[in-house]
């Protein structure tokens, strides 16, 4: 095991988590991680909610490998929620959607590295070595689409990243059209607590209504990130 890998595991964070709804790819990533570092356990989750449950129960998650296209995720908001739930765990995105715009937005949303799914094992190793040293990793040939340009006027990802995980859950339910009473029932919390969270969400997002909050959330979805005419796969 490399010196960088040892540093990643030295604080007792000895579990890796693979989040992908394709069992064969989960198996392949597990074998790859086993060849890279001496993780005591490599767990898997096929949905974002399952991944969040694993993180809530296991404080030893030292690395997360995440596919962006999950059945219960509607874009980069899933990455934001995972980043909030595991602020100290490096996140490597492994996705078939690997154009420059997607990579750029994923890094802004909290990812530490981005590896296209078709990459060789050596690329995953380089990504792991980079995040173990506290460095970002992007694939060869990546060009920042914002290089030399003014920052985007409306950085929805940055504002969404400021939400706590519970606030992100509530915003997700708001986007589904649910009322405070329904959200309180779904999350088993008081309706007054939901109202307080909604107020905090609107303040953090810089909006004055639930509708405006939904519009900000939509800025993080695939159809706003991918180039025109490039459908999510």
N, C-alpha and C positions, 0 to 999 in steps of 0.2 A: 504494500500500500504506500502511496506517495506521501510526502511530507504535508502537502496541501490537504489531502484526504484526512490525515491524522488530525490536523487542526480543526476540521469540520466536526469531527467526532469527539474531540477532547472534553467537551463540556457535558458529556452524558447524553447528547442528542444522537442516539444510535439507531433510530428508526427512519427509514425512507418511506414515502407514500407516493404511489403511482395513481393518478386520477385519470381514468380513461374508460369509456364504456365498451371498448373492444377487447375481449379476453385474450386474444392472440397477441395483440400489441402489448398488453399488460405483462404477459409472460416474457415477451422479448425484452422489454425494458427491465424486468426483474433480473434476467440473466445478465444484461448489460451492467446494471448497478452492482451486481454481485462480483463482476469482474473488475470493477473500478475501486470499490471501497468495502471495508469489512463491516457492513451494517449488521447489527444483531437480528434485525427483522426488516422485511420489505413488505408493507401492507398495500392493499389496492382498494379502490373505490370506483364504482361505475357512475356515480352521480355526485354533484356538488354537495348536496345535503348529507350524503354518506361520508364524504371527505370531511365536512365540518364536524360531524359526529366523532370521527376518528381523532381529529385534532383536539376536540374538547376533552376526550378521554385519555389522550396520550401526550404527555408533556415532553417526550423525547424525540419528536419529529425533527430530524436534522436536515432533511431535504424533501422537496415536493416536486414531482414531475407532473405537469398538468396539460391535458388536451383542452383546447378552448371550446370545442364543439361537443358539449354534453347535453343529454336529454332534458335536464332541468335548468339550463342556462340560456339566457337570451342575449349573449354577447360578452363583452369584457366586464360587465358588472359582476360576473362570477369570479373572475380573477381578483377584482377589487375586494369582494367579500372574503375570499381565501387569504388575501394579503392581510386584511384586518384581523382575521382569526389567528394567523400565525406570523406575527410581525418579525420574528427572529429567524424564521426558516427560509433559506434560499428557495426560490421558485424557478424551475426551468420549464419553459413552455415547449411542448413537443406537438407541433401542429402541421397539418397539410396546407393550411392557409398561411403561406410564408412570403407574401409580397412585402415590399418595403414599408408600405403604409401600415399593415397589420403589425409588423415587428416594432415599428416606432410607437404605435399606440399601446401595445402590450408592455413595452418597457416603461412608458409613462404611467400605466395603470398598476405598476408594482412588480413586474417580472424582473428577475435578475439575469436571465439568459433566454435565448430563443433558438431552438434547434428544429429545422424542418423534419417532418416525419420520415422522409426518404433518406435521411443522412446515414452514413456509415457509423459503426460503433466508435470509431476514433473521434468523430465530431462530438458525440456525447461525452467522451472522456475529456476532450478539451473544454467543453462547457462546464463539466463538473470541476475540473482543476481551476477554472477561472472563478467560479462562485465560491469555491473553498478558500480562495485568496481574497475574497471580498471584491472581485472585479466583475464587471458586466461581460456578457458574451453575446455576440451576434454572428451569424453565418458569414462565410466568405462571400464577397460580392454585395453585401448590404450597403445601401446608400441612404443616409438619413434624408427623408423627403423634405424636412424642414431646414436643412443646412443652408445657411445664407439667407434665410427668410425671417421675417418678423414672427414672433410667437403668435399662435392662434389667438384670436380675440376672445373666443369662448372656449376655455379649456374645461370641458365637462368632466374629463377623466380626473383631473386634479381635484375638482370639487367633490366628486363621488368618493375619491380615496380618503377624504376627510371624515367620512361617515364611520361610525362604529359598526360592528357586525350586526347588532340588533337593529340599528337604524337602516342598514342596507336590506335586511330581511323585510322590514316594514315598507320600505320604498318599493321593493319587488312586489309586495302584495297590493300596494297602491296602484302600481302599473297594471295589475290584473283587474283593477276596477273595484276592489273591495273597500267597504266602509270601515270606519274605526271599530264598530261593534264586531264585525266579522273578523277583523285583524286580531282583536283582543281574544276572540274565541279560538282562532287558529293557533295563536302563540301562547295561550293560557296565561294572559296577563290582564290587568285591569284596563278598562277603556280609558281612564284618566291617564294611565301610563302611556298608552298609545298616542293620546292627544299631545302629551309632553314630547314624545319622540318626533311626532309629525312637525311640531313647532321647531324643534332643534334641526330637523332635516331641512326645512325650508330656509332657516337662517344660514346653515352651512352652504346650501346650494345657491343662496342669494336670490331666492324667489319669494313670491307672496301668495301662491296658491298651489293646490295639489296638482292642477293641470300643468303648471309651469314646471313643477318638480318632475312630472312624468316626461316632459319634453327634454329636460336635462338628462334623464336616465336614457332616453332614446339616442342621445348623442354617442353613447358608448356601445351601441349595438352594431352588429356586423354590417348592416346595410349602410351605415354612416361611415364605417372605417374602410371598407374595401373600395377600390376604384370603381367607377361607374361601369356597369355591365359585367362585373366579376362576381358571380354569385358565391355565397358561402357553400363550402363543400362539407 
